[in-house]
Amino acid sequence: MDNKATIASLTVNFGDGTTDNGSSSGDDSSRQHYDVAIIGGGPAGLSAALYTARAGLRTVILDKSPYAGALGLTDKIENYPGVPGPISGIELLRIFREQALSFGAVYLQETVLSVDPTSDPKEVITTRQTLYADRLIVASGAMGRKASLPGEERLLGRGVSYCATCDGAFFTDQPVAVVGDTEEAVEEALFLTRFARPVHFLARGSTLRAPGELVAELKSHPRVVWREKVRILEIVGDKRVEGVRIASPASRGQEEFLPVKGVFIYLQGNRPILDFFQGTALPALTADGCVRVNEEYETSLPGVFAVGDLTCKKVRQAVLAAADGVLAALAVERQLRGRAKIRSMW
């Protein structure tokens, strides 16, 4: 295994002013087989990748966006051991990522659509390809959320969606709204411009947590109607979405009805993100909805590990999430090498 950084199959925007163009190998890229696939590019996932890659295991990190997790949204960190602050969460993640890549881990900025943890090897389908891995480490975080907008839950699946890549084609030449202020919201809105017209982008604030060039591209797109400092009053519709009631500075705070056929929502929350698990193949949860794990962070699904905020720690700190990732990585290495005990890897 080459001991070098590998970033595969797309242009990756790290949010720090740098990008890297990878390459794919045609049909081979659609059926890549890894020793371990890590879902999530936060401190837990990247720490796990560092240890599995350093142990010589073929490792892939699947990260939908560096900005998607709690650390990526943090402006200033001063207490991460060994890293003098203040430092932004994005910069700290860049350090994590580069260290993992230096040992040969593959980093893919792709959204995981579904996982079949019962297959052997385990199947992971992303927005770009299908991957296979002998072990899974799930580090997707707890930024999920309960439906909170009036009309959202009632119209979910009837015009309300959380995935443009899944549902965008259903709204060809129809007006839609995108609600959010993160990189994911911006990317999904740009994706929707391939189908919908117009795309009303409704930002709750005036500053988006996304790279400036991406925001500029969205604002200037001919199919996009940009709105900021918007309050969503209600998603309206009987059997399907018919529109959105909003208030914004553009309407001088007065209620306004925006006729749309679809509403794509990208708001943050604090529930474990597990929506990519198929059907009943879901790891056992605690009464609080957290993933139940053993002392090695293995879930009720053999060969599937969960780390970081998925386990709903009482104290949520990047250093604790990183420690989870290391322990899970050591357990994965133990299993794949056929040893009875975890081996320390300083």
N, C-alpha and C positions, 0 to 999 in steps of 0.2 A: 504494500500500500504506500503510495507516494505521500510523504510527509509535507504537504503543502496545502495552502488555502484553496478551496474550491467553492465557487459560487455558480450555480447552474441555471441554464435554460431561459433566462430573461434578464432584462435590465433591472437591477435592484437599486432602489432609491433609499439610502440609509438615513435621510433626513439631516445629514450633517454636511450637505453640499457636495457629497461624492456619490458616484454611481459606479457600478461594475457590470459590464456586459458579459454574460456567460454564453455558453453554446450548448446545444443539445445534439444528439446523434441520431435524429430521426426515429425509426421504430424502436431502437434500443431504449430511448428515454421514456417510452410509454410503459415499459415493464421493468423498471429498475428494482433490484432486490438488494435490501440493506440488512445488516445485522440488527440495527435498531433505528426506528423512526421516532423522532421527538416532535410532538405537536405543541408549538408555542416557543416564541423567541424571547421570553423574559429571563430574569435571573435564574429561575429554576431550570428551565429548558436548556439555556446556554451552558450552565454549570454541568448539567448532565452530559451534554454534548462534549464538553471539554474532557471529561473523564472517560467516556466511552471511546472517543476518538484516540485519546492518548493511550488507551489500552489496546489499540489496534483493531477495534471493531468498526466496521463500515457504518457510518453514522450520517443520517440526514435530518436537518432541522427544517420544519415546515412552519413558517411564520407569516401570517397574513399582513402584518405591518408592525414595524418597531413602535409605532404610536398607539397600537391597539390595547396595550396592557397598562396596568397602574403605574409601573415605573416610567414608561415612555411619556406619561402625562405629567410627571413630576418636574418642576422647574429647577429645584435646588436640593442637592443632597450634600450633607456635610459629615455624615457619621458612618460611611461605609469603610470598614477596616482596610487599611493599606492604600486607600485612594484619597489623597488630600482634597478637600473641598474648598469652596462650593463647586459642585459639578452638576450638570443637568442629567436627568434620567436617560435621555437619548445618548449622551456622551458616555455614560457608564455602560449602557447596553452595547455601544460600539466597542468598548474595551473588552467586555465579555465575549462578544462575537468574534473579534479578531483573534483572541486567544484560542477559542474553539477551532476556528478555521485553520490556525497555524498547525494544528495536529491532524488536519485532513478531513474535518467535518464538512459536509456539503450543506450549504444554506440556500433554501428556496423560499422566495417571498411569494407564497401561494396560499389560498384559502382552502382548508380541508372541507370538503362537502360531505363525505361519509366515510365511516370506518366499519369494517367487518372484523371484530376481534375474535370471532370463532373460527375463521379460516386459518389454514396453515400452509404457507406463511400468512400473516395478517395483511388484509388488503386495505389500502388507504387511497381514496379517490379525491383528488384536488381539482381545482378549476382548470388545470392544464394537463393532468396525466394521472395514471394509476401507478401506485408504488406498492411494494411488498416488503415486509419486514418480519424478522423472527420475534422481535420484542417491540412493544410500544411504550413510550414514556409520555404521558399526557400532562402537559404543563400549560393548558389553555387559559388558566386564570379564572377569576370570579368577577368578571365585568359584565356578565349577563344581567338581565333585568326583567322584572315583572311588567306586564302591560300597564302603562300609567296614563296614557292619553285617553280622554273620553272618546269612546267609539273604537279604540284600537283593538281590544280583545274581541269584541263582538264581530268586527269585520276582518279579523285575521284570516287569511286564505281567501278572502273575498275582495281583494284589492289592497289589503294591508300586507306588506311583506318585509322581511328582514334581509333579503338576498336578491340583489339585482341580477347577478349572474344566473340565478335559478329562474327568475320570473320575468326578467326584462322583456323577452320576446313576446310575452302575452300582451304587451302594451304598445305594439307597433303603431306609429302615427297617432297615438293618444296622449293627452296631457297627464303628467304625473308630478308628484311632489316628493322631494327628498328632505327628510328632517334630520339634522345633526350638525356637528361642528368639528368632526375628527377627520383624519386622513382617510379612513375607511369610507365615510360619507362622501367625501370629495371624489374618491376613486369610483365608487359605485354610481354617483351621479354622472361622471364622464362615461362610464360604461352604458348607462341608460340612453345617452345621446345617440347611440347606434340605432335605437328603436323608437323611443318616445319623442314626442314634440308637442309642446315645449316641455322642458324639465325645470320645474320650479324648485330652486334650492332655497330651503328655509333654515337659516342659521339662527340659533337662539341668541348668540352674541355677535360681536363685531370682529373678533379674533378667532381664527380657526387653528386647531392643533394639527397642522399639516404643512408640508413644505411649501414655501412661497410660490415656486414656479408651478406647482400643481394647482394651487388656488387661482393663480393668474390665468392658467389655461381654462379652468372652469368658468371664471368670470367672463372671459372673452369669447366663449363658445357661442355660436349663433343660435343654438337651440336651447340655451340656458337662460332662465329668468332668475336673477340673483336678488335675494331678499335677506336682510340681516336684522338682528334684534327682534325676532318674530316670536310671538306667543301663540302656541297652538291651543285654540279653545276647544275644538271638537273635530273629530273625523266623522263626516256626515254620510249617511246612506242607509237604505232599507235592507235590500238583499245584497247589494254591492256598494263599494265606495262611489259616492257621487261628488264629493268635494271636501274641502277643509275650511273651517271657520278660523280665522286668524286675526291678530291685531299686531300692528307694527308702526314704527315711525312714519313709514310711507303712507299709512292710512290715518296718521295723526292720532293713533291709539284707538280709533274707531273699529268696530267689528267689520270684517271683510270676508266675503265668501269667495273661495278660490275653486272653481270647478275643475276637478281632476278625476281620473279613473283609477289611479293607483297612488298609494302612499308608502314610501320606503323609509323605514325608521332606523336610525343609527344613534341611539342614545345610550349612555353608560349606566351601569348598575353594579350590583355586587353579588350576583348569583353565579355559581359554578357554570362554566360554559361546557356543555356536553351534547349540544344539539346534533353533532355529526355522528353520534353512535346510532346504529341501525336498530329500529324497532325495539324488541325486548332485550337485545344484546347490550344492556346498560350495566355499568358496575353498580354494586350495591351502595346505597346511600344511607346516611344517618338520618335521624328524625328531622334534622335541620336542613336536609337537602345537600349535605356535603358528601364527598366520596369517602367511603370507608376503606382504610388501608391497613395492612399489617405492619410489623416493625421494619420491614424492608420496603415499604411503600407499594407493595403489590396489592392490587384490587381483588375483588371476587372473581374477576376474569383472569385466568392463568396467562401469565406473560404480558399483562397490561398493568402498568404502574401509573400512579397519579401523585403529583407533587405540587408544592406551592400553595396558592390560595384555593385550589380545588379541595383541599382538606380542611379549609375554614379554620385556620389557626387563630387563636385568641389574639395573638400579637402578629401583625402583618408587617414584616420588615424584609427588605431585599436580601439581607444576609441570611435570614432563616429560610427563605425560599431557595437560595443558592445551596444551602446545606441539604435540603430535601433532595434537590437534583443530584447532588453528589452521592448521597446514600442510595438512591434508586439506581444510579449508574453503576455503582459497585455491586449492587444486587444483580443487575442485568449481566454484568461481566461474569459474576459467579455462576449464574445459571448457564450461560452459553459456553463457559469453559468446563462445566461439569464438576465444580468443586462444592464441597459441603459447607464451607464457610467463606465469608467475605474476606478478601485480601486487601490490606491497607495499601493505598497507592499515593504516597506523599508527592 
